[in-house]
Amino acid sequence: MQPDLSELETRLWDAADDLRANSGLKASEYGTPVLGLIFLRFADARFEAARERVEAKESARRKVGPSDYQAQGVIYLTGAARFGYLLDLPEGSDLGRAVNEAMRSVEEHNPDLAGVLPRTYTAIDNSTIASLLRHINSSTKNLEGDAFGLIYEYFLGKFAMAEGAGAGEFFTPMSIVRLIVEMLEPFHGRIFDPACGSGGMFVQSARFVERHRHSPGEELSIYGQEKTGETVRLAKMNLAVHGLSGEIREGNSYYEDLHESVGRFDFVMANPPFNVDRIDKAKLEDDPRFPDLPRADNGNYLWIQLFAASLNETGRAGFVMANSSSDARHSEADIRRRLIEDRLVDVMVAVGPNFFYTVTLPVTLWFLDRGKRETDRADRVLFIDARQTFRQIDRAHRDFTEEQLEFLANVVRLYRREEPELASGPAALFEQRFPDAAYSDVTGLCKVATIEEIEAQGWSLNPGRYVGTEVEDLEDEVFEEKLAAAQVELRELGARATTLEAGVDKVLTQLLQR
């Protein structure tokens, strides 16, 4: 019988975190080695499950080898790379060196994993490694299916929370990824993430396909790019643990188009770094991905154009963006207007604060669709205000429940004239707002605006400008949560106002000095 996965994850994390605290290592130094051992335990379980089946093919004239296991989607392991071998090493053995050798052996016999697995175990003392091996082995004895993948994702999230600010480079909270995937509906085709981090977008896309009773390996082709080698390795391990494969390459997406992306992809999804400055735009002048270089020293609209340029004629994109981009002025406003006039912008979703581990500020999800030009949505954009839709995990973190995710995705499905999905259980949210199962504007939640209405708003894509406010009676606890969200938004606006004021003062000073 499968154990309670939630309880197992918590118990395993507590054990690993206690060992980390006693080892004196930082989360950033400890996370990858632990994930590497979880990966090895996964590979060992898959290898053992396939061994009898594969070895049945052996005969005196034909010996089985790595290719026989790989043909069944199984990672080949030598004896020295088996989890049991490492557990049974005698006391006093150099465990760090033995685990490093196990990882080297896995890479040697499985070329797709070359350069991927961690080999830093000699930096961890023997007693800590021995404890980790025992905890991981005892906690995962009865696991099967995708349970190892779920544990890997859980640990990624916990390490991201522990690491803080640096975690944004490799981890996007599952709630945000799930919402993007549910709204994009990547049933079949090529998926691209040019800021792929640890590969969460790909994993959730595969889960979406599986949930609709199809095989991700047959339906999806995965392409990713990431500028940090360590993060590329996390992504490749993440794919392997979920039984997926893809082309994940190391490179800076501003300057390197390693997948020749222009016009190539059916789906683009990403959580790029926000408000990046000091990008060398001289290197981008002849790049077809950036037809309009913004004058502002800010990379947000470079990312937006990169996503748009990567879509084929029916392609869809979904990505996270700083709230400020929805109303950005000057050259950025000109780029935004052209995207709207080109009938590319399809859906905009405002998400409240505290969904991310690295920043508390609210964000906006953008959805582009080149195929909408041939539909009755061509001259319209759907705005959703999801800032009041969330589950409070603790004072600092929020996520979406299954019902909330399904509800928000169903708003988009109704807008596209698709059938809603009602698989999460009671559909109270949906039935209350859309009793006829047909789209209609709901004050405080959603509004379909025409291009003329958007032009009248100065080409703003801020959902709050269109959706309006629902008047409601609030319980004290809910009122406090909403007041806290409003305070965070007020601080963001105040910070922007201070920046603008400083800019005006600088210009005035320069004029007076003349």
Residue pairs with C-beta under 8 A, 6 or more apart in sequence:
1 142
2 142
2 143
2 144
2 147
3 142
3 143
5 147
5 150
5 151
8 139
8 140
8 151
9 150
9 151
9 154
9 155
11 139
12 135
12 136
12 139
12 151
13 154
13 155
13 158
15 131
15 135
15 139
16 30
16 34
16 132
16 135
16 155
17 158
17 162
19 128
19 131
19 132
19 135
20 27
20 30
22 128
23 30
23 124
23 125
23 128
25 123
25 124
26 163
27 159
27 162
27 163
28 163
28 166
29 120
29 123
30 124
30 159
31 155
31 159
31 162
31 163
32 118
32 120
32 230
32 233
32 234
33 118
33 120
33 121
33 124
34 132
34 155
34 159
35 118
35 152
35 155
35 156
35 159
35 234
35 237
36 103
36 117
36 118
36 237
37 99
37 132
37 133
37 136
38 136
38 148
38 151
38 152
38 155
38 241
39 117
39 152
39 237
39 240
39 241
40 81
40 83
40 99
40 102
40 103
40 106
40 117
41 83
41 136
41 137
41 140
41 148
42 148
42 149
42 152
42 241
43 75
43 77
43 106
43 240
44 77
44 82
44 83
44 84
45 140
45 143
45 144
45 148
46 74
46 75
47 69
47 74
47 75
47 76
47 77
47 82
49 74
49 144
50 69
50 72
50 74
53 72
54 64
54 68
54 69
54 72
54 74
55 64
57 64
57 68
58 64
65 76
66 76
66 109
66 110
69 75
69 76
70 76
70 110
73 243
75 106
75 110
75 113
75 240
76 109
76 110
77 105
77 106
77 109
78 105
78 109
79 85
80 98
80 101
80 102
80 105
81 102
81 103
81 105
81 106
83 133
83 137
85 102
86 95
86 98
86 99
86 102
86 133
87 133
87 134
87 137
89 95
89 98
93 126
94 122
94 126
95 121
95 126
95 129
95 130
95 133
96 121
96 122
96 123
96 124
96 125
96 126
96 129
97 121
97 122
99 121
99 129
100 119
100 120
100 121
100 122
103 117
103 118
103 119
103 121
104 119
106 113
106 117
107 113
107 114
107 115
107 116
107 117
112 240
112 245
113 236
113 240
115 233
116 233
116 236
116 237
116 240
117 233
117 237
118 233
121 129
140 147
140 148
140 151
143 151
146 242
146 243
148 241
149 203
149 238
149 241
149 242
149 243
152 237
152 238
152 241
152 242
153 174
153 200
153 203
153 238
156 170
156 171
156 198
156 200
156 234
156 238
157 171
157 173
157 174
157 357
159 167
159 171
160 167
160 170
160 171
160 357
160 358
161 167
161 357
161 397
164 357
164 358
165 358
166 358
167 357
167 358
168 273
168 356
168 357
168 358
168 359
169 197
169 228
169 231
169 273
170 197
170 198
170 228
170 231
170 234
171 197
171 198
171 200
171 357
172 197
172 200
172 201
172 271
172 320
172 356
173 355
173 356
173 357
173 399
174 200
174 204
174 399
175 355
175 398
175 399
175 400
175 405
176 271
176 320
176 351
176 355
176 356
176 363
176 365
177 200
177 201
177 204
177 271
178 204
178 400
178 405
179 349
179 351
179 365
179 400
179 405
179 408
179 409
180 201
180 269
180 318
180 319
180 320
180 365
181 201
181 204
181 205
181 207
181 208
181 269
181 318
182 208
182 405
182 406
182 408
182 409
183 318
183 347
183 349
183 365
183 367
183 408
183 409
183 412
184 267
184 269
184 316
184 317
184 318
184 367
185 208
185 316
186 205
186 208
186 209
186 220
186 266
186 267
186 269
187 208
187 209
187 212
187 214
187 219
188 209
188 214
188 219
188 220
188 266
189 219
189 220
189 221
189 265
189 266
189 267
190 220
190 221
190 223
190 264
190 265
190 266
190 267
191 201
191 202
191 205
191 220
191 221
191 222
191 223
191 265
191 266
191 267
191 268
191 269
192 223
192 224
192 259
192 261
192 264
192 265
192 267
192 268
192 269
192 310
193 199
193 201
193 202
193 223
193 224
193 225
193 268
193 269
193 270
194 224
194 225
194 253
194 259
194 261
194 268
194 270
194 272
194 306
194 307
194 310
195 225
195 226
195 253
195 270
195 271
195 272
195 273
195 303
196 202
196 224
196 225
196 226
196 235
196 248
196 270
197 226
197 231
197 234
197 235
197 271
198 231
198 234
198 235
198 238
199 224
199 234
199 235
199 236
199 238
199 239
199 246
199 248
200 238
201 269
201 270
201 271
202 220
202 222
202 224
202 235
202 238
202 239
202 244
202 246
203 238
203 239
203 242
203 244
205 216
205 220
205 267
205 269
206 216
206 220
206 242
206 244
209 215
209 216
209 219
209 220
210 216
216 244
217 243
217 244
217 245
221 246
222 239
222 244
222 245
222 246
222 247
222 248
223 246
223 247
223 248
223 259
223 261
223 265
224 235
224 246
224 247
224 248
224 249
225 248
225 249
225 250
225 251
225 253
225 256
225 258
225 259
226 232
226 235
226 248
226 249
226 250
226 251
227 250
227 251
227 252
227 253
228 250
229 250
232 248
232 249
232 250
235 248
236 248
239 245
239 246
239 248
247 259
249 258
249 259
251 258
253 306
254 279
254 283
254 284
254 299
254 302
255 280
255 283
255 284
257 287
257 289
261 289
261 306
261 309
261 310
262 288
262 289
262 309
262 310
263 309
263 310
263 311
263 312
263 313
264 310
264 312
265 310
265 311
265 312
265 315
266 311
266 312
266 314
266 315
266 316
267 315
267 316
267 317
267 318
268 307
268 310
268 311
268 315
268 316
268 317
268 318
268 319
268 368
269 317
269 318
269 319
270 303
270 307
270 319
270 320
271 319
271 320
272 299
272 303
272 319
272 320
272 321
273 299
274 300
274 321
274 322
274 359
275 298
275 299
275 300
275 322
275 324
276 298
276 299
276 300
277 297
277 298
277 299
278 297
279 297
279 299
279 302
281 293
284 290
284 293
284 302
285 293
288 309
289 305
289 306
289 309
289 310
290 302
290 305
290 306
290 309
291 305
291 309
292 301
292 305
292 331
292 334
292 335
292 338
293 302
294 301
294 302
294 331
294 332
294 335
295 330
295 331
296 328
296 330
296 331
296 332
298 328
298 332
300 321
300 322
300 324
300 325
300 328
300 332
301 325
301 328
301 331
301 332
301 335
301 336
303 319
303 321
304 319
304 321
304 325
304 335
304 339
304 366
305 335
307 317
307 319
307 368
308 317
308 339
308 344
308 368
310 317
311 317
311 368
311 370
312 370
313 370
313 371
314 370
314 371
315 369
315 370
315 371
316 346
316 367
316 368
316 369
316 370
316 371
317 366
317 367
317 368
317 369
318 365
318 366
318 367
318 368
319 365
319 366
320 363
320 364
320 365
321 363
321 364
321 365
321 366
322 361
322 363
322 364
323 350
323 361
323 362
323 363
323 364
323 462
323 492
324 496
325 332
325 336
325 364
326 348
326 364
326 460
326 461
326 462
326 463
327 458
327 460
327 461
327 462
328 336
333 458
333 459
336 459
336 461
337 459
339 345
339 368
340 381
340 451
340 454
340 459
340 461
341 451
343 372
343 373
343 378
343 379
344 368
344 369
344 370
344 372
345 366
345 367
345 368
345 381
345 461
346 367
346 368
346 369
346 372
346 377
346 381
346 382
347 365
347 366
347 367
347 381
347 382
347 383
347 384
347 412
347 415
348 364
348 365
348 366
348 367
348 381
348 382
348 383
348 384
348 461
348 462
348 463
349 364
349 365
349 367
349 384
349 386
349 408
349 463
350 362
350 364
350 383
350 384
350 385
350 386
350 387
350 462
350 463
350 464
351 362
351 363
351 364
351 365
351 386
351 387
352 362
352 386
352 387
352 388
352 389
352 390
352 398
352 485
353 360
353 361
353 362
353 398
353 484
353 485
353 488
353 489
354 360
354 396
354 397
354 398
354 488
355 363
355 390
355 397
355 398
355 399
356 363
357 397
360 396
360 488
361 488
361 492
362 387
362 485
362 488
362 489
362 492
364 461
364 462
364 463
366 461
367 412
369 377
372 378
375 416
377 415
377 416
379 450
379 451
380 448
380 449
380 450
380 451
381 448
381 449
381 451
381 454
381 461
382 411
382 412
382 415
382 446
382 447
382 448
383 446
383 447
383 448
383 449
383 461
383 463
383 466
383 467
384 408
384 411
384 412
384 445
384 446
384 463
384 467
385 444
385 445
385 446
385 463
385 464
385 467
386 408
387 485
388 444
388 482
388 485
389 400
389 404
389 407
389 408
390 398
390 399
390 400
390 404
391 398
391 399
391 400
391 401
391 404
392 398
392 481
393 399
400 408
402 424
402 425
403 424
403 425
403 426
403 427
403 428
403 429
404 429
405 424
406 421
406 422
406 423
406 424
406 427
406 430
407 427
407 429
407 430
407 433
409 421
410 420
410 421
410 422
410 430
410 434
411 434
411 439
411 445
411 446
413 419
413 420
413 421
414 420
414 434
414 437
414 438
414 439
415 439
415 446
415 448
417 439
420 430
420 434
420 437
422 430
433 442
433 445
434 440
434 442
439 448
441 447
441 448
442 470
443 467
443 468
443 469
443 470
444 467
444 468
444 469
444 470
444 472
445 467
445 470
446 467
447 463
447 466
447 467
447 468
449 466
453 466
454 460
454 461
457 465
457 466
474 482
